[in-house]
Amino acid sequence: MRIGLLSDTHIRELTQELPPQLIEAFRGVELILHAGDIYVPEVLDKLEGIAPVLAAIGDDDYGAILVDGRVKASHALRCEGKTIWLVHESHQYHQLKSRRSGNPPKIADVPDIVVFGHTHYPILERHNGVLFVNPGSPLDAQNTLGTVSILSLDPHKPAEAQIVRLEADR
């Protein structure tokens, strides 16, 4: 199973579009997870034209996005035998990393993958068996293309992810 990951789209107006390179990068994914700072539900609508979408509430999200059924403070889901946590804030990432450094919690408390955003910088690291993925942001403050991620799940292998740098058309 392939899952598209993104965060921090920060699209405030309906006139702003998701970059076509993002749409192309997500071609063929079966699910899309957005790690927050969405701003308007139309972003999720556009992504849902590719695959089903779940999203975490970002620290800058407000208004209509907060009552959208696809959006929650966090999501915990099972895909291909793996537990995925979807959150926004990076402090949740650091709390889980530090928690995993001490006494191991019960298996039910431990995800296989944590997807988070907030920093706008991509992170891909495995810590104590947990894969942490921050896909970065597809657009920066100057609308320069950034990054997304593709998560690959196989029930018989550890989860893998790759950071995809969106490139301008040449």
C-alpha positions in Angstrom: 0.0 0.0 0.0 1.2 3.5 -0.9 0.2 6.5 1.2 0.8 10.1 0.3 1.9 12.3 3.2 1.9 16.1 3.4 1.7 18.9 5.9 1.6 22.6 6.2 -0.1 23.5 2.9 -1.2 26.9 4.4 -3.6 27.6 1.6 -5.8 30.5 2.9 -7.7 31.3 -0.3 -9.7 29.3 -2.8 -7.7 31.0 -5.6 -4.5 29.3 -4.4 -3.9 25.9 -5.9 -2.0 22.8 -4.8 1.1 22.5 -7.0 0.5 20.1 -10.0 3.8 18.4 -9.0 2.1 17.4 -5.7 -0.8 15.9 -7.6 1.6 14.0 -9.8 3.7 12.7 -6.9 0.5 11.3 -5.3 -0.6 9.5 -8.4 -1.5 5.9 -7.5 -1.6 6.4 -3.7 -4.5 4.6 -1.9 -4.7 7.1 1.0 -3.5 10.6 1.8 -2.6 11.8 5.3 -2.3 15.5 5.9 -0.5 16.5 9.1 -2.2 19.8 9.7 -2.1 23.6 9.0 -4.6 23.0 6.1 -6.7 26.2 6.5 -9.5 25.5 4.1 -11.5 22.3 3.5 -11.2 22.7 -0.3 -7.5 21.5 0.0 -8.8 18.2 1.3 -11.5 18.1 -1.4 -8.9 18.5 -4.1 -6.7 15.7 -2.5 -9.8 13.5 -2.2 -9.9 13.5 -6.0 -6.8 11.3 -5.8 -7.5 9.1 -2.7 -9.4 9.2 0.6 -8.0 11.8 3.0 -7.5 12.0 6.8 -6.0 15.1 8.4 -4.7 16.3 11.8 -5.6 19.7 13.1 -2.7 22.1 12.9 -1.9 24.9 15.4 -2.9 27.5 12.8 -6.2 25.8 11.6 -9.4 27.6 12.3 -13.0 27.9 11.1 -14.6 25.5 8.7 -11.6 23.0 8.8 -12.2 22.3 12.5 -15.7 20.9 11.8 -14.7 18.9 8.7 -15.3 15.2 9.4 -11.9 14.2 7.9 -10.0 16.3 10.4 -9.3 15.4 14.1 -6.7 16.4 16.7 -5.0 13.1 15.8 -5.6 9.9 14.1 -4.5 6.3 14.9 -5.1 3.9 12.2 -4.1 0.4 11.1 -3.0 -0.3 7.5 -1.3 -3.4 6.3 -0.8 -4.6 9.9 1.0 -1.4 10.9 -0.2 1.3 13.4 0.1 4.8 12.1 -0.3 7.9 14.3 -1.1 11.2 12.5 -0.5 14.4 14.5 0.6 17.9 13.8 2.9 19.2 16.5 6.5 18.2 16.7 6.4 18.1 20.5 4.3 14.9 20.2 7.2 13.5 18.1 9.7 14.3 20.8 7.5 13.0 23.6 7.2 9.6 21.9 10.9 9.4 21.1 11.8 10.1 24.8 9.1 7.7 26.0 10.5 4.9 23.8 14.0 5.5 25.2 13.0 4.4 28.7 11.0 1.4 29.7 9.1 0.0 26.7 5.3 0.8 26.9 2.7 -1.8 26.2 2.6 -2.9 22.5 -0.8 -1.3 22.1 0.7 2.1 23.0 3.4 2.0 20.4 2.8 2.9 16.8 4.9 1.6 13.9 4.8 5.0 12.2 4.4 8.6 13.4 3.5 11.2 10.7 3.8 14.8 11.9 4.3 18.3 10.5 4.7 21.8 11.9 8.4 22.4 11.2 8.1 22.6 7.4 11.3 20.6 7.2 11.3 16.9 6.1 12.4 14.3 8.7 12.8 10.7 8.0 14.2 8.7 10.9 13.7 5.4 12.7 14.0 5.4 16.5 13.6 2.3 18.6 11.7 0.6 15.8 9.3 3.5 15.2 9.5 5.3 11.8 9.0 9.1 12.2 8.1 11.0 9.0 7.6 14.7 8.6 6.9 15.3 4.9 7.9 18.9 5.1 5.7 21.4 3.3 4.9 21.4 -0.4 5.1 25.2 -0.5 7.2 27.6 1.5 6.3 31.2 2.5 7.4 32.4 -1.0 5.4 29.7 -2.8 8.6 27.9 -3.7 8.1 24.2 -4.2 9.1 22.0 -1.2 8.5 18.4 -0.3 6.0 15.6 0.4 6.5 12.0 1.3 5.3 8.6 0.1 4.9 5.8 2.7 5.1 2.2 1.5 3.5 -0.5 3.6 3.9 -4.2 3.2 2.5 -6.5 5.9 5.6 -8.6 5.7 8.3 -5.9 5.8 9.1 -2.8 7.9 7.4 0.4 6.7 9.5 2.5 4.3 9.1 6.1 3.4 10.8 8.5 1.0 10.9 12.3 0.8 9.9 13.6 -2.6 11.2 17.0 -3.5 8.7 18.7 -5.8 10.6 20.1 -8.8 9.6 23.0 -11.0 8.6 22.2 -14.6 11.5 22.7 -17.0 
